[in-house]
Amino acid sequence: MKKFILGRFKAICYSITGALHLIKTENAIQAQLFFSLCFVVAGFYFEISKIEWMFQILAIGMILFSEALNTAIEKISDFIHPDYNKKIGLIKDISAGSVFFSVVFGLIVALLIYYPKISLFILF
């Protein structure tokens, strides 16, 4: 049991190390975190409901997850084949496409949450 708990603790430490590396070195993650912070501030400002918070947090998590996975795929691709390769390029494009899908659906969630609040705010 002690070995299991120590193993889980080490896994958490590795995860935190990876997340901090992403935050320190990847512009895309930094940009996504900035926009995430903006939406968190907007959530407090517009006093969104618990359900809206849930969907917003899920959308933010989905975007950050897909961005991190895309970065990992790009790093692996560059390691395997550092020079330009058409097939590797397609793999990287497909990986970037997953981020695109996440962002589009995240923006749809944001519109569903904030459009009614902003439109009321503008009317008054």
N, C-alpha and C positions, 0 to 999 in steps of 0.2 A: 504493500500500500504506500509506503514511504517513497519507494522508487517511482511509483505512478504519479504521486503529487509533485515530486521533484521534476519529473519529465514534463508535466503540464506547466509548471512554473517556468522552466526553460523555454518551452514553446511560446508562452506569453511574452517572455523577454525578447525572443527572436522576432516576434510579430511587432512589438513596439519598436525595436531597432529598425525593422523594414519600413514601418510607417514614418518614423522620424527621418530616415534616409530619403524617402519620397518627398516629404515636406521640405527638406533642406535643398534638394537637388533638382526637382522636377517643376519646371514652370507651369505645366498644365495642371498639376495637382495644386500648386499655389494659387492659380487663377480660380480653380474650382472651389477651393477653400474660401477664397475672398468672396465669391458669389454666394456660397453657402452661408457665410457670416452675414451678408447683406439680407438674405432671406430670413435668417433667424432674428435679426433686428426688426425686420418688417413684421415678422410674426408677433413679436412683443408689442410693436407700435399699433398694429391693427387688432390686437387681442384676438387672434384666431382661436378657434375651438380646439378641444383635445383631439377630435377626429382629424381636423385640418393639420394639427401638429404631427399627428401620426403619419399622415400621407406626405407631409413635407419632409419629415425625417427619413422616411423610406425612400423618397425621391433623391434626397441628398446622398444617402448611403449608396443607392444604386449607381449614381453618377460617380462618386468617389471610388467605388468598387470597380466599375468598368474602366475608369481612368487608370487605376493601379494595375489592373490585369493587362490593359493595353500596353502600359509601360513595361511590364514584365515580358510580354510577348515580343515587344520591340528589342529589348535587351538580349533576350535569347536569340532572336533572329540575327542581330548584329554580331553576336558571339559566334554563332554557327557559320555565318557567311558575311564577313566584314565588308566585302566589296559588293557593288550593286548586283542584284540578281532579280530577274523579272518575277520568279515565283516567290521569293522572299518579300519582294515589294507588294505583291498581291496579298500575301498573308498579313503584312503590316497594315495594308489598306482595309482589309476585312476586320482586323482588330480595332482599327480606328472607327470603323463603321459601328461597332458595338457602343462606343462612346457616343457617337452621333445619336443612335437610337435612345440611349439613356437620357441624353440632354433634351431631345425633343419631347420625350414623355415627361421628363421633369418640368419642362416649361409648360406643358399642358396642365400638369398638376398645379403649378404656380398660377396659371391663368384662371383655373377653376376656383382657386382659393382667393386670389387677390383682385381679379377683375371686378367682382361685385362690390368689394370694399373701396377700391380706387374710384370706380364710377360714382358711387355715393359720395365719396370725399370731394370729387370734382364738382358735383352738382350743388354742394352747399358751400 
